[in-house]
Amino acid sequence: MTLALSSPALGQARDPRFQLGAGAGVATVNANLTGPAIDVRAGWRVGNRLSVGALFGFYGMNDEAPREGDVVPNGFDVVFNRVPNVAQVRTWNGFVQWTGHSGVFIRPGGGFGWHRFAFYMPFPPNTATPQSYLPGESSEMGLIFTLAAGKEFRRSSRVGVAIEGFLVMSSGEDSSSQRTIVGVNVVPLLRW
């Protein structure tokens, strides 16, 4: 005698566990520089509604370059003629995402951010009163906190599109201040 058990899952393919996505949208950095926002992410479903992953983001890509003449010597002081808005931030963070049955999700995370900032080097460098200041850009690293929420629209079990709003708070170090990034992305997603 043979006993056969039937299950709806026996004849179906397994749900995809690995997910890749690339987001594109718009973000504002420190409420004064608006421009494109781009990110790339990879995630792994670890439970029915829970995923973990990593995200690499690019923000503030249209900032201003420092120029000669921004800073001029005035005796032993300096005068700023122009302060460039250098606001580039690159992020690398891990996240945990909870997704509801309707596709609504929330995704907190944390990691590291790299800030670009302007600097001006006295020229000539070894004199008490320089004749001018040469402009340059550098970067430094700080900790970040991220929060995103949105809704995913599935086209199939392997393809979807998410629309999300996000917040990134990135701390500065010695030369740059905290950066707050707020934006919205559209994210095509692939699973397997």
C-alpha positions in Angstrom: 0.0 0.0 0.0 1.3 3.4 -1.0 0.4 6.6 0.8 0.7 9.7 -1.3 0.6 13.2 0.2 -0.2 16.2 -2.0 1.0 19.7 -1.4 0.6 22.8 -3.6 4.3 23.4 -3.3 5.4 20.1 -4.8 4.6 21.1 -8.3 5.9 24.6 -8.1 9.3 26.1 -8.4 11.0 27.4 -5.3 10.6 31.1 -4.5 13.7 33.1 -5.5 16.0 34.0 -2.6 18.6 36.2 -4.2 17.7 39.7 -5.4 19.6 42.4 -7.4 18.5 45.9 -8.0 19.6 49.3 -9.3 17.9 52.5 -8.2 17.7 55.8 -10.0 16.0 58.9 -8.8 16.5 62.4 -7.2 17.8 63.4 -3.9 18.6 66.6 -2.0 21.8 66.9 0.1 21.5 69.1 3.2 18.4 70.7 1.7 20.5 72.9 -0.7 21.8 70.7 -3.5 19.3 68.6 -5.5 20.5 66.2 -8.1 20.5 62.5 -9.3 20.6 59.6 -6.8 21.9 56.2 -7.9 22.3 53.0 -6.0 23.1 49.3 -6.5 21.9 46.7 -4.1 22.0 42.9 -3.5 19.8 41.1 -1.0 19.1 37.6 0.3 15.8 36.5 1.6 16.3 34.9 5.0 12.7 34.4 6.0 9.2 34.6 4.6 9.1 38.5 4.8 12.7 39.3 5.9 15.8 40.1 3.7 19.3 41.2 4.5 21.7 42.8 2.0 24.1 45.6 1.1 23.6 48.8 -0.8 26.2 51.2 -2.5 24.8 54.7 -3.1 25.9 57.8 -5.0 24.5 61.3 -4.1 25.4 64.9 -4.7 27.1 64.2 -8.1 26.4 67.7 -9.5 28.2 69.7 -6.8 30.4 72.7 -7.5 34.2 72.4 -7.9 36.4 74.7 -5.9 38.1 77.4 -8.0 41.1 79.7 -7.8 40.0 83.0 -6.4 37.5 81.4 -4.0 39.9 82.3 -1.2 42.3 85.3 -1.3 45.0 86.3 1.3 44.4 89.4 3.4 47.5 89.8 5.5 47.5 87.0 8.0 43.7 86.3 7.4 41.9 85.0 4.4 38.8 86.3 2.6 36.2 83.9 1.1 34.9 85.3 -2.1 32.9 82.1 -2.8 32.1 79.0 -0.9 31.5 76.1 -3.3 28.8 73.6 -2.5 30.8 70.4 -2.4 28.3 67.8 -1.3 29.2 64.4 -2.9 28.4 61.5 -0.6 29.1 57.8 -1.4 27.7 55.2 0.9 28.2 51.5 1.6 25.8 50.0 4.1 24.2 46.8 5.2 20.4 46.6 5.6 17.5 44.5 6.9 14.3 44.8 4.9 10.8 43.7 6.0 8.3 43.3 3.2 4.5 42.9 3.8 2.1 40.7 1.7 1.0 43.8 -0.2 4.6 44.7 -1.3 5.0 47.6 1.2 8.5 47.5 2.8 10.7 49.3 5.3 14.5 49.0 5.2 16.7 50.4 8.0 20.5 50.1 7.6 23.9 51.4 8.6 27.4 51.5 7.4 30.0 54.0 6.1 29.8 57.2 4.0 32.6 59.1 2.1 32.2 62.9 2.0 33.9 65.1 -0.6 35.0 68.6 0.6 36.9 71.5 -0.8 40.3 72.7 0.6 42.7 75.5 -0.3 46.4 75.1 -0.1 48.6 78.3 0.5 50.9 79.0 -2.3 53.8 79.4 -2.0 53.5 76.9 0.8 56.5 77.8 3.0 55.9 81.5 3.5 54.2 83.4 6.3 51.9 85.3 3.9 51.0 83.3 0.8 50.3 85.0 -2.5 47.3 82.8 -3.3 45.5 79.6 -2.5 45.3 76.6 -4.8 41.9 74.8 -4.7 41.5 71.0 -4.3 39.0 68.3 -3.3 39.5 65.5 -0.9 37.2 63.0 1.0 36.9 61.5 4.4 34.8 58.7 5.9 32.1 58.7 8.6 29.3 56.4 9.9 25.9 56.5 8.3 22.3 55.6 9.2 19.8 54.8 6.4 16.0 54.4 6.3 13.9 53.6 3.3 10.2 52.7 2.8 8.2 52.1 -0.3 6.2 49.6 -2.3 7.2 46.8 -4.7 5.1 46.0 -7.7 5.9 42.5 -8.9 5.6 41.7 -12.6 6.4 38.0 -12.0 8.1 35.9 -9.3 11.5 37.0 -10.7 10.9 40.6 -11.8 9.6 43.6 -9.9 9.8 47.4 -9.6 10.0 49.3 -6.3 9.2 52.9 -5.7 10.8 54.1 -2.4 11.6 57.2 -0.4 14.8 57.2 1.6 16.8 59.1 4.2 20.6 58.9 4.7 22.3 60.6 7.7 26.1 60.6 7.3 28.4 62.0 10.0 31.4 64.1 9.1 34.9 64.0 10.5 37.3 66.9 10.7 36.8 68.7 7.4 33.2 68.0 6.5 30.0 68.3 8.4 27.0 65.9 8.7 25.1 65.4 5.5 21.4 64.6 5.4 20.1 63.2 2.2 16.4 62.8 1.4 15.2 61.4 -1.9 13.1 59.1 -4.0 14.1 56.2 -6.2 12.6 53.8 -8.8 14.3 50.4 -8.5 14.0 47.6 -11.1 14.6 44.2 -9.3 15.6 40.8 -10.5 15.4 37.6 -8.4 16.6 34.0 -8.7 
